[in-house]
Amino acid sequence: MTWLWRRTSAIKPARAVALFLASVGLVAGSLAANPARSQEPSQRRPNILIVVSDDQRASDTMHIMAKTQRLLGGGGTRFSEFYATTPLCCPSRATLFTGRYAHNHFVQNNLLGRNLDQESTIQYYLHRAGYKTAMAGKFLNGWPVKFLKPPYFDRWATTHGGYFGKTFNINGVVRRVQDYSLDFLREQAVKNLRVFERSDSTPWFMYLAPAAPHSPYIAERKYVRSYVGEWTPSPAVTEEDRSDKPEYVQSSRQGVTRAGVIRTRQLRTLFSLDDMIAGVHRAMRDLGEAENTLVIFLSDNGQNWGEHGLNSKRVPYTSAIQVPFLMKWDGHVTPGATDDRLAAMVDVAPTVMNAVGLVPDPQIPFDGRSLLDPAGRARLLIEHWTQPDKSIPDFASTRTKTYQYIEYYDSSGALTESEYYDLAADPWQLVNLLGDEDPTNDPNPDLLTQLANQLRTDRQCTGSRCP
């Protein structure tokens, strides 16, 4: 039986009955659309494992993680067109938990993690549905790790990130951990699995959020000199003329040499992330939990390695928004496949809820869609708000497989400038067709009007009206 959870005491009885019947109908329709995913009443709901790396771009990083590719890619499906809808840690993680764009969950910078409505999250729904829940690693920026547990997690080991000598809150006990943090997270995850195993009939949800490959990019001692492969900087890295781009891009001066150093240091931390994932998967297998576990691996946002002179995330370009995404669930997700649908952070929560047969409160609908269903989408919304350092302005963008349209806004919300990239002809985003002073290659004015109107609508979308 499928249940709808959320503040039922505040809903009138007639309304509660209507919502319950609606939820049953919605789930029945979802299962009918995806019969391979249907569960017999006697079958146990799947376990859920989500692993979120920190600042890992999609391009030129997964070759380091050979074990993860074999276990989750070979055993599951890789999504080649997966994007962070807000390329910044806290808003992106809030989107992962809620299945909502940041303009709907309101966590729009790294200082607002405590503002997230925790009763709109997958951990809330799963916990209320009887799941055992646990997390280890980074929860939300701005969360007071020493004083507050992460809501709706039965077990936790939270920290603010970093690699050595970090302070953790471990099930209410605050202490400094001298071990390499990814090794410690693996140990915590395995302990959680063993605790979960004591009540084998109860499914579990575990969220792991390691520091790698976020700055300060400190590799585990055994990997400090490991070879990470040769690097040929892309045309976006060696781009000389950036006069067609916004001022914040033109003024950035990330050189190729420094970008190469950051690349090497980031990649060396990923060897340990690969070990961590393999160790957790091995423990699941040994405990007989691997087959009935939906495993998702992704990153919260990307990272520039000198593309367009930039070394940051928080920008609308491919290197900052495109991230790895692997999904494995034996018997339900095609092994060894590549899915090229447009997919995004807003889709994680709907996918999890679809897998376990739950639906969200219809008053707080998902903006994304389940990746277990075959339907695709034509476009994505990317959005960003100015952070306290004010180095990058507000922007919003429409992204498709063939083009990207970007708008920037001032503090009053007025449009200041735009970019348009033909991704089929210019995958490196070298020529902004709206800023190159060549009117002969400008997009059709009617198309630009249509794009601006659509983006204006998308920036206010909710639920099924969202891209």
C-alpha positions in Angstrom: 0.0 0.0 0.0 1.3 3.5 -0.8 1.2 6.2 1.8 1.2 9.9 1.6 3.1 11.5 4.5 3.0 15.1 5.6 1.4 17.0 8.5 -1.9 15.1 8.2 -3.0 16.6 11.5 -3.3 20.0 9.7 -5.4 18.6 6.9 -9.2 18.3 7.3 -10.4 14.7 7.2 -12.2 14.9 3.9 -9.1 16.5 2.4 -6.9 13.8 3.9 -9.0 11.1 2.3 -8.9 12.8 -1.0 -5.1 13.2 -0.9 -4.7 9.6 0.1 -6.9 8.4 -2.8 -5.0 10.7 -5.2 -1.7 9.3 -4.0 -2.8 5.7 -4.6 -4.0 6.6 -8.1 -0.7 8.4 -8.9 1.4 5.5 -7.8 -0.7 3.0 -9.6 -0.3 5.0 -12.8 3.4 5.1 -12.3 3.7 1.4 -11.8 1.6 0.7 -14.8 3.8 3.0 -16.9 6.8 1.0 -15.7 5.6 -2.6 -15.1 9.2 -4.0 -14.8 9.5 -2.0 -11.6 6.3 -3.3 -9.9 6.7 -5.0 -6.6 4.6 -7.9 -5.3 3.1 -7.1 -1.8 5.4 -9.6 -0.2 8.5 -8.1 -1.8 10.7 -5.8 0.3 11.0 -2.2 -0.9 14.5 -1.4 -2.2 17.3 0.0 -0.1 18.6 3.4 -1.3 22.2 4.4 -1.4 23.1 7.9 -2.6 26.8 9.0 -2.9 27.4 12.7 -3.7 30.9 13.8 -4.5 31.8 17.5 -4.1 32.8 19.7 -7.1 33.4 16.8 -9.5 32.9 17.7 -13.1 31.8 15.1 -15.7 34.6 15.7 -18.1 37.9 13.9 -17.6 37.3 12.6 -14.0 35.6 9.2 -14.1 38.7 7.5 -15.6 40.2 7.6 -12.1 37.3 5.8 -10.7 37.7 2.4 -12.4 36.0 0.4 -9.6 33.0 2.7 -9.5 32.7 2.5 -13.3 32.8 -1.3 -13.2 30.3 -1.7 -10.3 27.8 1.1 -11.1 28.5 1.8 -14.7 29.0 -1.8 -15.8 26.3 -3.0 -13.4 24.0 0.0 -14.1 23.4 2.9 -16.4 25.5 6.1 -17.0 23.6 9.3 -17.7 25.7 11.3 -20.2 23.6 14.5 -20.1 23.2 15.1 -16.3 23.3 18.6 -14.9 23.3 20.5 -11.6 20.4 22.9 -11.8 22.2 25.4 -9.5 26.0 25.0 -9.7 26.7 25.6 -6.0 27.0 23.1 -3.1 24.1 24.0 -0.7 21.4 24.9 -3.3 22.3 21.8 -5.3 22.0 19.5 -2.3 18.8 21.0 -1.3 17.5 20.3 -4.8 18.7 16.7 -4.5 16.8 16.2 -1.2 13.6 17.9 -2.4 13.3 17.3 -6.1 12.7 21.1 -6.5 14.4 23.9 -8.3 16.1 26.4 -6.0 13.5 29.1 -6.7 11.0 26.8 -5.0 13.0 25.5 -2.0 14.6 28.9 -1.4 18.0 27.7 -0.4 19.8 30.0 -2.9 23.2 30.3 -1.4 25.6 28.5 0.9 24.4 30.4 4.0 20.8 29.2 3.9 21.0 25.5 4.6 19.1 25.8 7.8 16.2 27.3 5.9 15.3 24.1 4.0 11.9 22.7 4.7 13.0 19.4 6.1 9.5 17.9 5.7 9.8 18.2 1.9 12.8 15.9 1.7 13.3 12.3 0.7 14.7 11.5 4.1 11.5 12.7 5.7 9.3 10.6 3.4 11.4 7.5 3.7 11.8 7.8 7.4 8.0 8.2 7.8 7.5 5.2 5.6 9.5 3.0 8.0 13.0 3.2 6.4 16.0 3.1 8.6 18.1 6.2 7.6 21.7 7.2 8.0 24.1 9.7 6.5 27.8 10.4 6.7 29.7 13.4 5.5 28.6 16.9 4.5 24.9 17.7 5.0 24.1 21.3 4.2 26.3 24.4 4.3 25.6 26.5 7.3 24.2 23.6 9.3 25.5 23.7 12.9 27.1 20.3 12.9 28.1 20.4 16.6 24.6 21.3 17.9 22.0 19.8 15.5 21.5 16.3 14.1 20.4 16.1 10.5 16.6 15.7 10.7 15.0 12.3 9.9 18.3 10.4 10.0 18.5 7.7 12.6 22.3 7.5 12.4 24.7 10.2 11.3 28.3 11.3 11.2 28.2 14.9 10.0 31.0 17.3 9.2 31.6 20.4 7.1 34.0 18.8 4.7 37.8 18.5 4.5 40.2 15.6 4.6 42.3 15.3 7.8 41.6 16.3 11.4 38.0 17.2 10.9 35.3 17.6 13.6 32.4 15.2 13.3 29.2 14.9 15.1 28.7 11.1 15.4 25.3 10.2 16.6 25.4 13.1 19.0 29.0 12.8 20.1 31.3 15.5 18.8 34.9 14.7 18.3 37.9 15.4 16.0 38.7 12.6 13.6 42.4 12.3 12.6 41.8 9.6 10.0 41.5 10.5 6.3 37.9 11.5 6.0 36.9 9.3 3.1 38.3 6.2 5.0 36.3 7.3 8.0 33.1 7.7 6.0 33.6 4.2 4.6 33.9 2.8 8.1 30.8 4.7 9.2 28.9 3.4 6.2 29.8 -0.2 6.9 28.9 0.2 10.5 25.5 1.5 9.5 25.0 -1.4 7.1 25.7 -3.9 9.9 23.2 -2.1 12.2 20.6 -2.2 9.4 21.3 -5.9 9.0 20.0 -6.6 12.5 16.5 -5.7 11.3 16.8 -7.4 7.9 13.1 -6.9 7.0 13.4 -3.2 7.2 14.7 -1.3 4.1 17.2 1.5 4.6 18.3 4.8 3.1 21.9 5.9 3.3 23.4 9.2 2.1 27.2 9.5 1.8 28.7 12.9 1.1 32.5 12.9 1.0 34.8 15.9 0.6 36.5 14.7 -2.6 37.4 16.4 -4.9 36.6 19.8 -3.3 39.4 22.1 -2.3 41.9 22.0 -0.6 42.2 18.8 -2.8 44.3 16.8 -0.2 45.1 13.3 -1.5 45.4 10.3 0.8 49.0 9.6 1.5 49.2 6.5 -0.7 47.9 8.6 -3.6 49.9 11.8 -3.3 52.1 11.1 -6.3 49.7 8.9 -8.3 49.6 9.3 -12.1 46.3 10.8 -13.2 46.8 10.7 -17.0 47.9 13.3 -19.5 45.8 16.4 -20.0 45.2 18.2 -23.3 43.4 21.4 -22.4 40.3 21.9 -24.4 39.7 24.9 -26.7 37.6 26.5 -23.9 40.8 26.5 -21.7 43.0 28.0 -24.3 40.3 30.6 -25.5 42.1 33.9 -26.1 39.2 36.2 -27.1 36.6 36.5 -24.4 35.3 39.9 -25.4 31.9 38.4 -26.3 31.4 37.2 -22.7 30.3 39.1 -19.5 32.7 41.3 -17.6 33.2 38.8 -14.8 34.5 36.2 -17.3 36.7 38.7 -19.2 38.3 39.8 -15.9 39.1 36.2 -14.8 42.7 35.1 -15.2 42.9 31.4 -14.5 46.0 30.2 -16.4 46.5 26.8 -18.0 49.3 25.9 -15.6 47.4 26.5 -12.4 44.3 24.8 -13.9 46.5 21.7 -14.6 47.6 21.7 -10.9 44.0 21.9 -9.7 43.1 19.1 -12.1 45.9 16.8 -10.8 45.1 17.5 -7.2 41.4 16.9 -7.6 41.9 13.7 -9.5 44.2 12.3 -6.8 41.4 12.6 -4.2 39.1 10.6 -6.4 41.2 7.4 -6.0 40.1 7.4 -2.4 36.5 8.1 -3.4 36.7 5.1 -5.7 38.0 3.0 -2.8 35.2 4.2 -0.5 32.5 3.3 -3.0 34.0 -0.1 -3.7 34.3 -0.8 0.0 30.7 0.1 0.8 29.5 -2.0 -2.2 31.6 -5.0 -1.0 30.0 -4.7 2.4 26.5 -4.6 0.9 27.3 -7.7 -1.2 28.7 -9.6 1.8 25.5 -8.8 3.8 23.3 -9.8 0.9 22.0 -6.2 0.4 23.5 -5.4 -3.0 20.9 -6.8 -5.3 17.9 -5.0 -3.8 19.6 -1.6 -3.5 19.1 1.4 -5.7 22.6 3.0 -5.9 23.0 6.5 -7.2 26.4 8.2 -7.6 26.6 11.9 -8.7 28.2 15.2 -7.8 26.6 18.4 -6.5 28.2 20.6 -9.2 31.2 20.7 -11.6 34.4 22.7 -11.5 36.2 24.8 -14.1 39.8 23.9 -15.0 40.5 27.2 -16.7 37.6 27.1 -19.2 37.0 30.7 -20.3 39.7 31.8 -17.8 37.6 30.6 -14.9 38.5 28.4 -11.9 35.1 28.5 -10.2 31.8 26.7 -10.2 28.8 29.0 -10.0 28.8 29.8 -13.7 26.4 28.6 -16.5 29.0 26.9 -18.7 29.2 23.2 -19.3 32.3 22.5 -17.1 30.5 23.9 -14.1 27.0 22.3 -14.5 27.6 18.9 -16.1 28.3 16.2 -13.6 28.7 12.4 -13.4 25.6 10.3 -12.8 25.5 6.5 -12.4 22.5 4.5 -11.3 22.4 0.8 -10.5 19.4 -1.3 -9.4 19.6 -5.0 -10.4 16.6 -6.1 -12.5 15.3 -2.5 -12.9 18.1 -0.5 -14.5 19.8 -1.6 -17.7 23.4 -2.8 -16.9 26.3 -1.4 -19.0 24.0 1.2 -20.8 24.4 4.9 -21.5 21.2 7.1 -21.3 21.6 10.3 -23.2 18.3 12.0 -22.0 18.6 15.4 -20.4 18.5 14.7 -16.7 19.2 16.9 -13.7 19.5 17.2 -9.9 15.7 17.8 -9.7 15.2 14.2 -10.8 17.0 12.4 -8.0 14.1 12.6 -5.4 11.4 11.7 -7.9 13.5 8.7 -8.9 13.9 7.5 -5.3 10.2 8.0 -4.5 9.2 6.1 -7.7 11.5 3.2 -6.8 9.9 2.8 -3.3 6.3 3.5 -4.4 5.8 6.8 -2.6 4.5 10.2 -3.8 5.2 13.6 -2.3 2.6 15.9 -0.7 0.7 17.3 -3.7 1.0 20.7 -2.0 4.7 20.5 -2.4 5.2 18.8 -5.8 8.4 17.6 -7.3 9.7 19.8 -10.2 11.7 16.9 -11.6 10.7 13.5 -12.9 11.7 9.9 -12.3 14.5 8.6 -14.3 13.0 5.1 -14.0 10.3 6.1 -16.5 11.3 6.4 -20.1 10.0 9.9 -20.9 12.5 12.6 -21.7 12.5 16.4 -21.7 13.4 19.0 -24.2 15.1 21.5 -22.0 16.5 22.2 -18.5 16.5 25.3 -16.3 19.8 26.4 -14.8 19.6 29.2 -12.1 21.9 31.1 -9.8 21.8 33.9 -7.4 24.5 36.4 -6.5 26.5 35.1 -3.5 27.9 37.3 -0.7 31.1 38.0 -2.6 29.1 39.4 -5.5 31.7 38.2 -8.0 29.1 36.6 -10.3 25.7 38.1 -11.0 22.3 36.4 -10.9 21.7 34.4 -14.0 19.2 31.9 -15.4 19.6 29.7 -18.5 17.7 27.3 -20.8 19.9 24.3 -21.7 19.0 21.8 -24.5 21.2 19.3 -26.3 21.7 21.8 -29.2 21.8 25.3 -27.6 22.2 27.2 -24.4 20.5 30.6 -23.8 21.7 32.6 -20.7 20.4 35.8 -19.2 22.1 37.9 -16.5 20.2 40.2 -14.1 21.1 43.2 -11.9 20.1 43.6 -8.2 16.7 44.8 -9.2 16.1 41.8 -11.5 16.4 43.7 -14.7 18.1 42.0 -17.7 21.6 43.2 -18.2 23.0 41.0 -21.0 22.5 37.6 -22.7 24.5 34.8 -24.2 23.5 32.2 -26.8 25.6 29.2 -27.8 25.0 26.8 -30.7 26.2 23.7 -28.9 26.1 21.5 -32.0 28.5 23.7 -33.9 30.3 25.2 -30.8 30.4 22.6 -28.0 33.2 24.5 -26.2 31.0 27.7 -26.0 33.6 29.9 -27.6 31.3 32.2 -29.6 28.5 34.0 -27.9 26.3 34.6 -30.9 24.7 37.6 -29.1 28.0 39.2 -28.2 30.4 38.6 -31.1 29.5 41.8 -33.0 28.6 39.8 -36.0 24.9 40.4 -36.7 24.9 37.8 -39.6 25.0 34.9 -37.1 22.5 36.2 -34.6 19.6 33.9 -33.8 16.3 34.8 -35.3 14.7 37.7 -33.3 11.5 35.7 -33.0 13.4 32.8 -31.5 15.1 35.1 -29.0 11.7 36.5 -27.9 10.4 33.0 -27.6 13.5 31.9 -25.5 13.2 35.0 -23.2 9.5 34.4 -22.6 10.0 30.7 -21.9 12.8 31.4 -19.5 10.7 33.9 -17.7 8.0 31.3 -17.3 10.4 28.6 -16.2 12.0 30.7 -13.5 8.6 30.7 -11.8 7.5 27.1 -12.6 6.2 24.6 -10.1 5.7 20.9 -10.3 4.8 19.4 -13.7 5.0 22.8 -15.4 8.7 22.8 -14.9 11.2 21.7 -17.6 
